[in-house]
Amino acid sequence: MKDHKNIYLPIKAEVTEVIDESPTIKSFVLKPEHEFAFKTGQFIELTLDNIGEAPFTPSSSPLVTDEMQVTIMKTGYVTDRIHEFKGGEIVGIRGPYGRGYPLEDMFGKELLVLGGGCGFAPLRSLLYNLSAEQDKIEKLTFCYGSKTPGECIFKPYIDELRQVPKFEVLRSVDKVEEGEEWNEDVGVVTCLLDKIEVNVPNSVAVVCGPPIMMKFGTYKLLEMGFPEDKIYLSMEKNMSCGLGKCGHCMMGKYFVCKDGPVFTYEEIKDQPDIWK
Amino acid sequence: MSDFYRLTKTDWDSALRSFISHYTILAPVEEEGHIDYTPIDEEDVERITYNKPKPTTPLKTLLLPVKESLADPSSPENPWLIMGIPACDLHAKSLLDQFYLDPEYPDPFYKNRTENSIFIGTDCHGHQEHCHCTSYGFKPYPTANDDIHLVRHGTDVYVSPVTEKGEKFIEKLSGSTNLSKCDQSAIDWIESKRKETVEDLDEHNKNLPGYEKSGELINASDEEIWKEYGDDCVSCGACATICPTCTCFLLIDKPGLLKQRQVDACQYPAFEKVAAGEDPLDALHKRFSNRYMCKYVWRPERFEELACTGCGRCIEACIGGINKNELIKELANNA
């Protein structure tokens, strides 16, 4: 009798480095037991043995297949435990799953990328990908918002991005704590959109961040004239199996894990609870 | 109608006894007023019920156990012979197949079980109080997804192979029994019983809106009705567990990077909750309406098979006494 591939079995990966990104966010460098390719915006299921599993979109370049990074905010049962890791631990990874960012729709266009908080993680993967293919895009404006300067992640990478000729980077924080240094904008991230020049008819927007930021970011982009099918959103739902079966990530008719996690606003605007 | 063959019930029972060493036989047996799929030993063969609606738990429970280890997807030792499957469960299998045999990610556990099973569908003669398959366009007799149709008529059993797997089984059966093609009177009897059951069901559910209409009513409803009916819901999830088409499950992590699968339900609190705290189904009435939206609005938008086969088990199982059909009729009356 035939036996079939077990889709529920992860492969092993070693945590080779842990990088502090902010007081609540760390990046984990993973070395999978064999090559692991993903497309930017796709996600993996990361298993902590006998503890639990959670979905993360790699924050590293999809052009690198022998290792990857996931950037994780300490926010729940699994993430609390992984934040205790020091390096050398073995985890499981399944995937990659879902539909990522459609690079082909971005080529020849101006890109407006709007990120908030830990939402920079999936976007960094996209930015790595687009900076490697910068000759195929017109320009890219990255607007990133965070609660405080201390919560801003990927600081060395921001410096790198600012060196990329076609890239412009703007950052804002909600507030500056006493004693913190900050010489960029203060205010919610959407305030940065008032400061930039965009040729909307030839542009594509990408938004990733906390639900409230995604909501108001999307509304602002619509106000600016972005068509609904040119706003790409990375949805965060309870993606448990990653296979379009377990039902936990349902958003109306969609299984976010399989049909997404990247959707255009047009695709999901009539589905329930998209901002929740 | 496909070809039916006749054999005596005595011969059929003998054949089943001889098959026990080659197959795991699962068939409906009545106990304390409830019929359910039961593993059959030699002494159980005569206890198998025929043509009687319907096993308390659906076929799904055999193909997707309530809890199972996802460590080893190897095939069962003996193939399964699943008997007495009503049409509602066979239609539900279409939807299960679309989920679990999805070409991109076929589930090896479900695939092994279905590939190594012979599905014997049966005509329902009569109906239970909450059966309403015909309201949704289904027939109370097999029209798809089984390998063999089987009907008992007094001291005779009529069998009809409908797939290659079914034909092979009938061939095997013909080696040990006296099998003859059914005459016209037997076919007429099968047809008259089918017609009678359809008419009974139609009459029994004459005020119930059809599937599409139900979807429109549910989609257009406001939250008051979900709060009203949801008041009696205790989030036990019995409706989803017993539903032949509900497919949701929970993955539980076990040592060795292994997983265990357990039936889950959108009726349970925190079903959709994410780590950051957002929970679209944070109120009971939202979870309650979610299941109806899923069945009647969202599933039909992406799957060809209907997500409610009218088996009525969710009504039977509800400990809050919630009657789905009464809710839909109330929506229709208020529309």
Interface residues (C-beta under 8 A of the other chain):
Chain A: M1 K2 D3 H4 K5 N6 I7 Y8 L9 P10 K12 T47 L48 D49 N50 I51 G52 E53 A54 M73 T75 G76 Y77 V78 T79 G92 P210 P211 E236 K237 N238 S240 C241 L243 G244 K245 C246 G247 H248 C249 M250 M251 G252 K253 K258 P272 D273 K276
Chain B: L70 A71 D72 P73 S74 S75 F99 Y100 D102 E104 Y105 P106 D107 P108 K111 N112 E115 N116 T247 C248 F249 L250 L251 D253 K254 P255 G256 L257 L258 K259 R261 D264 C266 F271 E272 K273 V274 A275 A276 E278 D279 P280 M293 C294 V297 W298 R299 E301 R302
